[in-house]
Amino acid sequence: MSKIFRKASEPLSADFINRKFEKYGLSENPFPITPYVNQDSPEKKYNGSIYDDSIREDEFEKIKTNFLNISQNEADHLRLGFIIDKSFIGRGNGKSSFLLHLYKAVNSDYCLDISNGVNKCFAIYFSPDGGGAIKSFDKFVDNFFQAICKKQIINEALAILRYEAIEELNDWKKPSEVAKLDESEIVERLNDTLWLSNNTKSFRSVIAKQIFKKPLLAALPAEFPLKKELAGSKLSNQDSFIEYYSTLRKDKAKLDFVFDHLVALFISAGFNGSYVLVDDFEKIPDFQSSNQKKDFATQLRTVLFDGGYLNSRIGFYNFILALHAGVPRLMAEPWSLAGMEQRVPMSSALEQKHIIDFGKLENKHAITLLKKYLSEFRKPGYKGKELSPFDEASIILLANTSEMNISKILKNSNQILEAADNEKISQIDTDYVNSFFSKKNESKQLEAEEKIINNSEKVDLLKKIDQGNKK
């Protein structure tokens, strides 16, 4: 029989996999083996959805107080802020999980709940393309627009505008049927040509004319996708906006569209602001020359503060940049030359409302972190201790040996639990944690020695002997 159809005598079964961590009361190893957040991962241990508010409670409260609760109508509201890692231990201090938590908190009720109805704002989250792909501001804007589209907020804004126009025109054929639709359904239906034709009395152009009675929309250029409906063209949706953006070749045209025209659309749909959460901002200046850094900072100043864009005039987009500890020093000179240091300094010895310091975890936070991950994967009916198979002392040792870096803590927790399961260890104590790190350090030392040997200059002994005999 072909090897393709032959089976192993002892194949891995789902039952074996499910039993692997059963003795610990766990359905699987709860800790990620590569603990870097991927927003699009379907697995909760990788996509940032496992989160405990208490770990970064102070940081969230500062953003809430200084950004989310401040009316967007205040002329001097903060338009730019920084989440700055205060530790030089590298990536993995939990900024990505924090930003995704903030993203979800804002979007759950569009900040109306957090701000007591003062602000209706949506949040956008993205991490710039890495590897030096973004050196100019227009490439950054490309990433920003992609993130806007990923949020599907354009479709929602269009649905809001159409709904309000149809209500004003008293144009529903069956209002009771529309009232039964949930939020996602109504956004989908109001961007669907056939459904709109079947459920409204007027032509699309009549609804469009009602929409464009809003002053900010009336001033938009004729080529703006929604405006084409005035002439009876097909219903526009987010795909129309993506297609239109792809035709914009000049940097100025992109900036006009994102920081002027889209802002007009969102304001007309009832939003009074947006929080733009930019993760891993260091991916940009790490690859820029001094001039590129200065140009980037100058253009950021223009679109946020003193350009001719609608966004510059009112501060609709509020950018919050997550920075590695070394970025303020890297950007110090170009930031100052661009006139940004006077407006929004990246670093300061004084307390600043727009700077959110992101320090190391404390022991109590490490315990809370592991408890949260363990609880997410407990088997039904589990009656044991919350931290089992760990205890507080073993977690504190693990966390401190991992330099209080969240990524390292989670990765080492994964490996320790895996090793304990293989070795049939029922309780992970400080002795076991010490033993694990001792073996890990020995392994690293052996790898380093092997690398030195492999990289050392090779000597042909036979050739050397032969050369000696000739002398």
C-alpha positions in Angstrom: 0.0 0.0 0.0 1.2 3.5 -0.7 2.7 5.5 2.1 0.0 8.1 1.5 -2.8 5.8 2.8 -0.8 3.9 5.5 -1.5 4.9 9.1 0.7 5.1 12.2 0.0 2.3 14.6 -0.3 4.9 17.4 -1.7 8.0 15.8 -2.3 11.2 17.9 -5.9 11.4 18.9 -8.0 14.3 20.0 -8.6 12.4 23.2 -4.9 12.3 23.9 -4.4 16.0 23.2 -7.4 16.9 25.4 -6.0 14.8 28.3 -2.5 16.3 28.1 -3.1 18.9 30.8 -6.1 17.3 32.5 -4.2 16.6 35.7 -3.9 20.3 36.2 -7.6 21.0 35.6 -6.7 22.6 32.2 -8.2 21.9 28.8 -4.8 22.9 27.2 -1.6 24.8 27.9 -3.1 28.3 28.5 0.0 30.2 27.8 1.1 31.3 24.3 4.3 29.7 23.0 5.0 32.9 20.9 3.4 35.6 23.0 3.2 38.4 20.5 -0.3 39.8 20.0 -1.9 39.2 16.6 -5.3 41.0 16.5 -6.5 38.7 13.7 -5.7 35.4 15.3 -8.8 33.3 16.1 -7.2 32.0 19.3 -7.8 34.1 22.4 -4.4 33.4 23.9 -2.8 35.2 20.9 -5.3 37.9 19.9 -5.1 40.0 23.1 -8.6 39.2 24.3 -7.3 37.7 27.5 -6.9 40.8 29.6 -7.3 41.9 33.2 -8.2 45.6 33.7 -6.4 45.8 37.1 -2.9 45.2 35.6 -2.9 48.6 33.8 -5.6 50.3 35.7 -3.6 53.5 36.3 -2.6 53.9 32.6 -6.2 53.4 31.5 -7.5 55.9 34.0 -5.0 58.5 32.8 -6.2 58.1 29.1 -9.8 58.1 30.2 -9.3 61.4 32.2 -7.1 63.2 29.7 -8.5 62.0 26.4 -11.8 60.1 26.5 -13.7 62.2 29.0 -12.7 65.6 27.5 -15.2 67.1 25.1 -14.0 67.0 21.5 -15.6 70.5 21.2 -13.0 72.0 23.5 -10.5 73.7 21.2 -7.5 72.7 23.3 -8.3 69.0 23.8 -5.3 66.7 23.4 -4.7 65.7 19.8 -1.6 63.6 20.3 -0.4 61.4 23.1 2.3 58.8 23.8 2.3 55.5 25.6 6.0 55.3 26.5 7.7 52.1 27.8 9.9 53.2 30.7 11.9 50.0 30.6 14.7 49.0 28.2 13.9 45.3 28.4 12.7 45.1 24.8 9.3 44.5 23.4 6.7 42.5 25.2 5.6 44.7 28.1 1.9 44.5 27.3 1.4 47.7 25.2 -0.3 45.8 22.3 -2.8 44.1 24.7 -3.4 47.4 26.4 -4.1 49.2 23.1 -6.5 46.5 21.9 -8.3 46.6 25.2 -8.6 50.4 24.8 -9.8 49.9 21.2 -12.5 47.5 22.3 -13.5 49.7 25.3 -14.0 52.8 23.1 -15.8 50.9 20.3 -18.2 49.0 22.5 -20.5 52.0 22.8 -18.4 54.5 20.8 -17.2 56.2 24.0 -20.7 57.4 24.9 -20.7 55.3 28.0 -17.1 56.2 29.1 -17.7 60.0 28.5 -21.2 60.1 29.9 -22.6 61.0 26.5 -20.2 63.9 25.8 -18.3 62.1 23.0 -19.4 59.8 20.3 -16.0 58.5 19.0 -14.7 55.4 17.3 -11.2 53.9 17.7 -8.8 52.8 15.1 -5.9 50.4 15.8 -3.0 49.5 13.6 0.7 48.6 13.7 2.7 50.2 10.8 4.2 47.9 8.2 7.7 46.9 9.4 11.0 46.3 7.7 11.5 49.9 6.5 8.3 49.8 4.4 7.2 53.1 5.9 9.7 56.0 5.7 7.4 58.7 4.3 4.2 60.1 5.8 2.1 59.2 2.8 2.9 55.5 3.4 1.8 55.9 7.0 -1.4 57.4 5.8 -1.9 54.3 3.5 -1.7 52.2 6.7 -4.1 54.5 8.5 -6.7 54.4 5.7 -6.4 50.6 5.6 -7.1 50.4 9.3 -10.2 52.7 8.9 -11.5 50.3 6.3 -10.8 47.3 8.5 -13.0 48.9 11.2 -15.8 49.1 8.6 -16.6 52.6 9.9 -17.2 54.0 6.5 -20.0 51.6 5.9 -21.5 52.5 9.3 -21.2 56.3 8.5 -23.0 55.8 5.2 -25.7 53.7 6.9 -26.3 56.4 9.5 -26.6 59.1 6.9 -29.0 57.1 4.7 -31.1 56.1 7.7 -31.4 59.7 8.9 -32.3 61.0 5.4 -35.0 58.3 5.0 -36.5 59.2 8.4 -36.5 62.9 7.5 -38.2 62.1 4.2 -40.6 59.7 5.9 -39.6 57.3 3.1 -39.9 53.8 4.6 -42.4 51.4 3.0 -42.6 49.3 6.1 -41.1 51.1 9.1 -42.0 48.3 11.5 -39.8 45.9 9.5 -36.8 48.2 9.7 -37.2 48.5 13.5 -36.7 44.8 13.9 -33.2 44.9 12.4 -30.2 44.7 14.7 -27.1 47.1 14.3 -25.1 44.8 12.0 -28.1 44.1 9.8 -29.1 47.7 9.4 -25.6 48.7 8.4 -25.5 45.9 5.8 -29.0 46.6 4.4 -28.5 50.3 4.1 -25.4 49.7 2.0 -27.3 47.3 -0.3 -28.9 48.7 -3.5 -31.6 46.0 -3.9 -32.7 46.1 -0.3 -32.9 49.9 -0.3 -34.9 49.9 -3.5 -37.4 47.4 -2.0 -37.8 49.2 1.3 -37.9 52.9 0.4 -40.3 54.9 -1.7 -37.9 57.3 -3.4 -35.1 57.0 -5.9 -31.5 56.9 -4.5 -30.9 60.4 -5.9 -33.7 61.8 -3.7 -32.2 60.2 -0.6 -28.7 61.5 -1.7 -30.1 65.0 -2.1 -31.4 64.9 1.5 -28.0 63.7 2.8 -26.2 66.5 1.0 -28.2 69.1 2.8 -25.6 68.7 5.5 -23.2 71.7 5.0 -19.9 69.8 5.4 -21.0 67.2 2.8 -22.2 69.8 0.3 -18.7 71.3 0.2 -17.1 68.0 -0.8 -15.6 67.6 -4.4 -17.7 66.1 -7.1 -15.5 63.0 -7.4 -16.2 62.1 -3.7 -17.8 58.6 -4.0 -21.0 59.4 -2.1 -21.6 62.6 -4.1 -21.9 60.5 -7.3 -25.3 59.3 -6.0 -26.7 62.7 -6.7 -26.5 61.9 -10.4 -28.3 58.6 -9.9 -25.2 56.4 -10.0 -25.0 53.1 -8.1 -25.1 53.1 -4.3 -21.6 53.8 -2.9 -20.2 51.7 0.0 -16.8 51.2 1.6 -15.5 49.3 -1.5 -16.3 52.4 -3.6 -14.1 54.5 -1.2 -11.3 51.9 -1.4 -11.4 52.0 -5.2 -11.4 55.8 -5.2 -8.4 56.0 -2.8 -6.4 53.7 -5.1 -6.8 56.3 -7.9 -5.2 59.0 -5.8 -1.6 59.4 -6.9 -0.5 62.6 -5.3 0.4 62.7 -1.6 -1.7 65.9 -1.2 -4.8 64.2 -2.7 -4.5 61.4 -0.1 -4.1 63.9 2.8 -7.1 65.9 1.5 -9.2 62.7 1.4 -8.3 61.3 4.8 -7.9 64.4 6.9 -10.6 66.6 5.2 -13.2 64.6 3.2 -13.5 61.6 5.5 -13.6 63.8 8.5 -16.6 65.7 7.0 -18.3 62.3 6.4 -17.8 61.1 9.9 -18.9 64.4 11.5 -22.0 64.4 9.3 -22.8 60.9 10.5 -22.8 62.1 14.2 -19.2 61.3 15.3 -17.4 64.1 17.0 -13.9 62.4 17.1 -11.8 59.4 16.7 -8.9 57.8 18.7 -6.2 56.5 16.5 -4.1 53.9 18.4 -0.7 53.3 16.6 1.2 50.3 18.0 4.9 49.7 17.5 5.5 53.2 16.3 9.3 52.6 16.4 9.0 50.6 13.2 8.9 54.0 11.4 11.9 56.0 12.9 14.1 52.9 13.2 14.5 53.0 9.4 14.3 56.7 8.6 17.2 59.1 7.9 17.4 62.4 9.9 15.6 64.3 7.1 12.9 61.7 6.8 12.2 61.8 10.5 12.0 65.6 10.4 9.7 65.5 7.3 7.5 62.9 9.0 7.2 65.0 12.2 6.5 68.2 10.1 3.6 66.5 8.2 2.2 65.0 11.3 2.1 68.6 12.8 0.4 69.9 9.7 -2.5 67.4 9.7 -3.0 67.6 13.4 -2.5 71.2 14.2 -1.8 73.9 11.7 -2.6 72.7 8.1 -5.6 73.8 6.1 -7.4 70.5 6.6 -10.7 70.1 8.5 -8.9 67.8 10.9 -6.2 70.4 11.7 -8.9 73.0 12.5 -11.0 70.9 14.9 -8.8 68.0 16.0 -11.1 65.1 15.0 -8.4 62.4 15.0 -6.6 62.0 18.3 -3.5 60.0 17.7 -2.0 57.9 20.6 1.4 56.4 19.7 2.9 53.5 21.5 6.7 54.0 21.8 9.6 51.8 22.8 11.8 53.4 25.5 14.5 54.5 23.1 12.2 56.4 20.6 12.0 59.8 22.4 15.8 60.0 22.2 15.8 58.8 18.6 13.3 61.5 17.6 14.5 64.3 19.9 16.3 66.4 17.3 13.9 66.0 14.3 10.9 66.4 16.6 12.3 69.7 17.8 13.3 70.9 14.3 9.7 70.2 13.2 8.4 72.4 15.9 6.7 69.5 17.7 8.7 69.6 21.0 7.0 72.9 22.0 3.5 71.5 21.3 3.7 67.9 22.4 7.1 66.9 23.9 7.9 63.2 23.6 9.8 63.2 26.9 9.7 65.4 29.9 10.9 65.4 33.5 7.6 66.9 34.5 4.2 65.2 34.6 2.5 65.6 31.3 -1.2 64.9 30.5 -0.4 63.5 27.1 2.3 61.1 28.2 1.3 57.7 29.7 4.3 56.0 31.3 4.3 52.3 30.9 6.4 50.8 33.6 7.4 47.3 34.7 4.9 45.0 36.2 4.9 44.4 40.0 4.8 40.9 41.6 1.0 41.2 42.3 0.4 42.0 38.6 2.4 38.9 37.5 0.2 36.7 39.8 -3.0 38.3 38.4 -1.7 37.8 34.8 -1.1 34.0 35.2 -4.3 33.6 37.2 -6.3 35.2 34.3 -4.7 32.9 31.7 -5.2 29.8 33.8 -8.9 30.6 34.5 -9.6 31.0 30.7 -8.6 27.3 30.1 -9.9 25.6 33.3 -12.0 22.5 32.6 -15.7 22.6 33.6 -16.3 21.7 37.3 -12.7 22.5 38.4 -12.6 22.9 42.2 -8.8 23.3 42.8 -6.7 26.3 43.7 -6.8 29.3 41.3 -3.0 29.3 40.6 -2.5 25.5 40.4 -0.2 24.0 39.4 1.8 27.1 40.3 1.8 29.0 43.6 2.5 32.6 44.4 6.2 32.1 45.2 6.9 30.2 42.0 5.1 32.8 39.9 7.0 35.7 41.5 10.3 33.8 40.9 9.3 33.0 37.3 8.3 36.7 36.7 11.5 38.2 38.1 13.7 35.8 36.3 11.8 36.8 33.1 12.7 40.5 33.9 9.0 41.3 34.6 8.5 41.3 30.8 5.0 40.0 30.0 6.0 38.2 26.8 8.9 36.4 28.5 6.7 35.5 31.5 4.0 34.0 29.3 6.5 32.1 27.1 8.4 30.7 30.1 5.1 29.8 31.7 4.3 27.8 28.6 7.6 26.0 28.6 7.6 25.3 32.3 4.1 23.8 32.2 5.0 21.8 29.2 8.1 20.4 30.9 6.2 19.7 34.1 3.5 17.8 32.2 6.1 15.7 30.4 7.9 14.9 33.6 4.7 14.1 35.4 5.2 17.0 38.0 2.0 17.7 39.9 3.1 20.9 41.6 5.3 23.7 40.2 7.3 25.2 43.1 10.3 27.5 43.3 12.7 24.6 43.2 11.2 23.4 39.9 11.3 26.9 38.5 14.9 27.3 39.5 15.7 23.9 37.9 14.0 24.9 34.7 16.0 28.2 34.3 19.2 26.4 35.3 18.7 23.9 32.5 17.7 26.7 30.1 20.9 28.6 30.8 23.0 25.5 30.4 21.4 24.9 27.0 22.0 28.5 26.0 25.7 28.2 27.0 26.1 25.0 25.0 24.5 26.7 22.0 26.8 29.7 22.3 29.9 27.4 22.6 28.8 25.4 19.6 28.3 28.6 17.6 31.8 29.7 18.4 33.2 26.4 17.3 31.2 26.4 14.1 32.2 30.0 13.3 35.9 29.5 14.0 38.4 29.3 11.2 38.8 25.7 10.0 42.4 24.4 9.6 43.4 21.7 7.1 45.8 19.7 9.3 47.0 17.4 6.4 47.8 20.4 4.3 49.6 22.0 7.2 51.8 18.8 7.8 52.5 18.6 4.1 53.6 22.3 4.0 55.9 21.6 7.0 57.6 18.6 5.3 58.3 20.7 2.2 60.2 23.2 4.4 
